[in-house]
Amino acid sequence: MADMAEGTETARTSHDPGEPGDDGYLERRTLRRGSAGPLLLTGLGVAYVVSGDFSGWNFGLAEGGFGGLAIAAVLMGLMYTCMVFALAELAAILPTAGGGYGFARRALGPWGGFLTGTAILIEYVLAPAAISIFIGDYVESLGLFGLESGWPVYLACFVIFIGIHLWGVGEALRFSLIVTAIAVTALLIFAVAAFTDFDSGSLNDIAVDHSAFGSNSWLPFGLLGIWAAFPFGMWFFLGVEGVPLAAEETREPARTLPKAMASSMGILLVLALLTFLAATGARGADAVQGAGNPLVEALQPDGEPTTLSRVVNYAGLAGLVASFFSLIFAGSRQLFALSRAGYLPRFLSLTSRRKAPYLGLLVPGAIGFGLAAWSGDGARMLNVAVFGATISYALMSLSHIVLRRREPGLDRPYRTPGGIVTSSIAFLLACSALVATFLVDKDAAFIALGVYAVALAYFAFYSRHRLVASAPEEEFAALAEAEAELSRD
């Protein structure tokens, strides 16, 4: 076993309960078990994403037109659906807070686990920072309390909502469910109202670029526009893959997680279809392609606010809050798991008396606030987050393929429909989406690569020699290595 755990430090001679190998190490790093059931987890999956229905997706119209964005959204919806089914199987096998990192650790080794966990962390640290800026813009546009968008609003977001998370996971998920329900209800009301003004001729009213290959009224920017619209098609679903990060706080995770993930994905597919068609058909693709609040724009054909447009505007703020709040949860759990296993500094995984990873909440929150206050560029930060997300999607899908081929006899309480065909589709589409990010924002892609390079240097020269063998994800991987060694003997 010494060979199998090469590079893993157990420190069993230490008497500090904060060191690996002591009885107190994992006791000081435990989450509250059984806090989440199917309803709260389904709400969490929708909450991650719902802000993307209110804004962001429409910028894809400027890249691909209605037809290009429609095809991109269908392909990205297929990618997420396939990936969710694959992750549901992996989450049932290893229901820990590590989520994608834990799956990749078993399938691809320590380097694969770290690459995947870092990519997920980039997504879940950058996205809340970006959304806090969008919340500030909404607060200013709505004239709430006379506030202007700026660092005081960003700070209030992080302080208030991290405070709720510190209170307890059950309370946090219930709050998230309530705000998400408000946002989803508003989306349904919007769709009903917008479809009363639906005009199919408005869908393809963007001017055609005749110099683009394959361009026409439905694809005004040609075939390449479909590919360029991939990142914006992702906005309808970005974040739903974070549901497994709640595994250690879930009742009967092997049974509950797959059901909740499938339910949340089904809801998101319906919302994406309704929102996309209603907004573009009611107001026209050209009118909403550059709008910061496309749903409100769709309800104001004369540019004058109506009662319904104001309601949707306030609901947009609720959607942003829901996504901001849930993404903070996801980032804290991924950081907690990586820290507990020694990939990141171990003190970051300490939990409070209420079993909340307080440093896992406070440290990313401080970083996110600092980035928001310093840059004020929410779109750029979201593009960095999307780049990290696509890397993690490719690696998690690959992990499913590897485990299915290498360990066919592994106990699988839930099995992915279609097997490796399903995860292979997700893998290929994720790789295509990764390349597409360079078409949209090269600077954001290179910023993400720079963060990756720093993280990899830290792992290569320091943390990979100090991994914690007793962490659940590491034990899971060590068991596989032991079984492989026995089979060779």
N, C-alpha and C positions, 0 to 999 in steps of 0.2 A: 504493500500500500504506500510505502514511502516514495516509490517511483511514480505512482499514480498521482500523488499529491505534490509533485515537484513544484516548488515555488509557492507552496501554501504554508503560511505561518500559523501555528496553533498556540504558541506561547503558553504551554500548560504549566510552566513553572512560576508564572506571575501570580501575585495575590491581589492584583488590582482588578475589581469586577468589571472594569471597562476594557480589559484585554481578552482576546479570543482564548478559548480553552477553559476559562473560569466559568463557574456555574452562573455568575451574574451577567455574563456578556449578553446572551440572548434574552434573559429576563428583562434587561433594561432596554431591549429593542423589540418589543412586542406590540402589536396593534390590537384594537378591540375586536374580538372575534364575534361573528354572528350578528353584526350590526345592520347588514344590508340583505334584503330579500329581492325577489324578482322585480317588483315594481320600482324600488329605489334604483336598482341597477339599470333597468330600462330607461328610467328618467335620466340617469347619469349619462348613458350612451347618447341620448338625444341632446342633453344639455351641452355636451362637448361641442356639438356641431351647429346648434340652432341659430347662432348669430350669423353664420354664413348664408342663411336663407334671406336675411334682411339686407345684406350688402356684401360686396366683394365679388360675387359670382358674375355680376353684370359687366365687369371690366373685360371679361372674356369675349364679349360681343365685339369689342374693338380689336380683338386679335383674330377672331374667326367668323364674325357675323353670327346670325341666328343658327344657320345650319352647322357651321363649324363648332360652335359651343354646344349645340345639341348633341352632335356626334361625340364630342369630347366628354360631355356629361354622362352619356350612355356608357362609354368605355370606362370612365372612372367609376361609375356606379357598379359596373361589372367587376372591376378590380377590387373595390371595397367589399362587395358581396362575397367574392371568392376568398378574399383574405380573412374576412370575419368568420367564415365557415372553417378555414384552416386554423385560425387562432382559437376558435371554440374547442377544437380537438386538443390543441396544445394546452389550453387553460385547464381542461378537465384532467389532463395527465399531470400537470404541475401547477396546482392552484396556489401560487405565492405572489407576493407583492412585486416580484421581479418582472412579471409579465413577459414581454418580448425578449428582454435580456436573459431571463431564465431559460426560455426555449432555445435561444441561440447558443447559450452556454453549453447545453447538453449536446446540441447538434454540431456546432462549429468550433467548440473549444473556448478557452478564455479570451482569445483575441476576438473571435466572433461575437462572444457575449458582450465584451466591452464596446466593440464597434456599434452593435445594435443598441445597447443601453445609452451610449453617448448620443446617437442620432435621435433617440426618443427624447432624451433630456433637452437637446437643442430645441426640438419642437415645443416641448411643454414649458420651457423657460421663456422663449421668445414670443410665443403666441399670447400669453397673458399681458406681456408688456405692450404689445401692439394693440390689444383690445382695450387696455386702460386708456390709450390715446383716443380710440374711437368712442369710448364712453364719455371722455371729456368733450369731444366734438358734439355728441348728442346733448349733453347737459347744457352746453352753450347755445346750441341751436334751439333748444326747447325753452330757454330762458329760465331754467330751474334755479331758484334762489339767487338769481343775478350773477351766477358764477360764469367765469370764462374758462375755456379749456387751457390747462396748464398743470404744473407740477402739484399744486395743492389738491386738485381733483384726483390726479393719479395716486397721490399719497393716501388720500381718503379711501380709494378703492382697495388698495393693498392692506391698509390697516384694518378696515371694517371686515373685509371678507376673510382675511387670514385669521382675524380674531374669532370668527364663527367656526373656522376649521379647528382652531385650538380648543374650542369649547368641547368638540367631540364629533366623531365621524357620523353618528346617527343623526345628530342635529344638523350637521352640514348637508347631508344628502337629502334630508327632508326639506330644507330651505331650497336646495337646488331643484327639487321636484316641483315645488310650488311655483317658482319663478319660470321654470321651463313650461309648465302647464299654461301659464299666462301667455307666454310667447307663442306656443303652438296654437292656442285658441285664436289668437290674433291673426296668425297666418291663415287659418281656415276661413276666418271672417273676411280677410283681405281677398282670398281666392274667389269666394262667392261674389263679392262686390265687383272685383275686376273682370270676372268672366261675363258680367252683364254688358260690358263695353268691348268684348273681345272682337277683334277684326283680324282674320288670317292674313290680310294684305299688309298689316303692320309688322308682321314678323320679319320680312325680308326687305325693309326700307333703307338699309344702309347702302351707301353708294359703292358700286363695284369697282375694284382695282383691276382693270383689264390687263395690266402687266403681270399679274400673279397667275401662275400656272393652275389651270383648272378652275378659274374664277367664274362665278355666275351670281345670280341674285341671292341664292341661298348660301353660297360660299363666296362672299365678296372679296375675301383675301386669299382665295385659292385653297388648294389641298394642304399647304403648309400651315394655314391658319387653324386647321383642326388640331394639329400637334401643338401649336403655340397656345391653344386654349385649354390644354390638359390641366395646368395648375389651377385654372379658375373653375373647371369642372370638379376639381377636388374639393372646392370650398363647400359644396353641398354635403360633404361626408367627412371632412378632415377632423380627426380626433376620435371617431367612434371606436377605433382600435384600442383606446385606453381603458375599456371596461375591465379587462383581466387584471389591471393594476389594483383593483379592489378585492382581489381573490381572498386575501387573508382576513378580510372583514366581512365575508359573505357566508350566509348560512347554506350548507350543503353546496359548496362551490362547483363540484363536478357536475351537478345536475342543474344548478341555477344559472351559472355563467353562460352556457350555450343557449339556453332559452332567452335570457335577457339580451344577449348580443344579437340573436336573430330577430327578436322583436324590435329592438331599437333600429336595426338596419332597415327593416320593413317600413317603419314609420318614416325614416329619413328619405327613403326612395319615393314615397308618396308625396311628402312635403316638397321635395326637389321638383318633381313633375308639375305639381300645382303651382308653385311659386314661379318657376321659369316660364311656363306657358301663359299664366295670368298676367304677369308683369309686362312681358314683351307684346302680348296680344292686345292689351288694353291701351297702352301708350305708344307702342312702337319700339323696335330694337334700337333705332337711332337715338331716340329721346332718352332712353334709360342707360345707354352704354357707358356714360361717364358720370352718372349720378352717384352721389355719396349715399343716398337713401332711395334706391330705385323703386321700392314699393310705394313710398309716399309720392314719388314722381308719377307713378302709374295711376294714382288716384286723383291727381290734380291736372286734368287735361288743359285747364285754362291758367294753370299756375297759381290759383288761389287755394289756400288751405280749406279743407272741409272738416266736418266733425269726424268722419271716418279716417281721413288722412292723419289727423292729430292722434286718434286712438292708435293707429298703426305705428306712428312715430314713437309714441310712448312705449308701445310693445317692443319696438326695435331696441330700445334701451334695456328692456327686460331680457331680451334675447342675448344682448351683449353681456349683461350681468351673469346670466346663466352659464354662458360659455367661459367667461373669465373665472368664475367661481369654480367650475368643474375642472378646468385646466390646471388651476392651482393645486387641486387635489391630486391630479394625475402626476404632475411634476414632483410633488412631495413624495409620492409613493415610489416613483422610479429612483429618485435620489436616495431615499431610505434603503431600498434594496441594494443598490450599488455600493452604498456606504457600509451596510451591514456585512457584505461579503468582502470588503476591503478594497474594492476597485477605486473608491473615493475615500477621503479621510473618514475614519470610523466614527468620530464624534458626531458626524452629521446624521447618524441613524438613531441617536438616543431619543427615547419617547418620554412623554410626561406622565403624570399620574393618571391623566385621562386617556392615556395610550395614543396620544397624537405625536407624530414625529416633528417636534416643535422647531428644531433647527432645519429640518427638511422643508419646512414651510417658510421660516424666516429668511434663510440665506437666499434661496431662489427669488423670494419676494423682494429682498433688498436689491438683488441684481436686476430684476425686472423693472423695479421703480427707477433705478439709476439709469437704465437704458432708455426708458420712456422719457424721463425728464431731460436727459442729455440730447437725444436725437430728435424726438418728436415726430419721427418718420414711421408711422405704423405700417404702411404698405411695405416698406423695405424689410422691416422685422418679420412680417408675416411671410414674405418671400424666403427669408432665411429659414424660418420654421418649416415651410413646405419642402425645402431642399433636404433638411434633416429627416423629415417624415418619409420622403420617398426612399431614402437610403434604408431606413428601418423597415419599410414595407418589403423591399427586395430581400433583405436578410431574414426577416421573419417567415416569408413565404418559402425561401430556400431551406430554412430550418425544418419546416414541415416536410418538404420533399426528402431531405436527408434522413430524418427520423423514420419516415415511412419505409425507405429503402434499407436502411442499416439496421433498424430494430422493428421488424414487422410484428414480432411477438409481444411488444410492449403493451401493457394493459391500457386500453383506451375506452373509458366510460362513454365517450361520445366519438363518433367517427365522421369525418368530413364527407359530405355527399360528393361523389366523383373522385375522391382520393387525391392523388398527386396531379391529376389533370386539372383539378380546381386550383390547387396552389401554384401550378405551373403557369396558368393564365394570369394569376395575380402577380407572379414574379416577372413575367414578360412585360405586363402593363406598367408595373412599378418602375422597371428599368427605363421604359419609354418616357414615363412621367419625369424621371430624374433628369434625363437629357433635355426634356422640354423646358425645365427651369432655366437653363442657359439661354433659351430663346427669349424668355421674358425679362430676366434680370440677372445679367452676368455678374454684377457686383455682389448681389446677395448670395449667389452660389459660391463665389470665391471667399466671401466673408465666412460662410459656413465651413468651407474647406480649411480656412485658417484656424477657426476654433477647433476643428477636428484634429489638426496637426498638433496643436498645443496639448490637447487631451491625450493623444496617442503618445506623445513624448513623455508625459507624466506616467502613463501606464507602462511604457517600455522600460523606463529607467528606474521606476520606483514601485508602483503599487502592485505590479504582477508578481513581485517577490514577497508580497505581504497579504495574500488572499486568505480568507477565513474558511477553513475546511468545514466548520460546523454550520455555516449559513445554509439554508434549505436548498438554494440553487446549486451550491457547490457540492453538497452531499448527493444530490440527484445526479450530478455529472460524475462524481467519484464512484457511485454505484454502477453506472454504465461501464466505466473503465474496469472495475473489479470483475463484472460479469464477462467482459471481453477477454480479460486475462485468464479467467477460469476456462473459458471455452477454448482458448489457445492451448492450455495445458491438457 
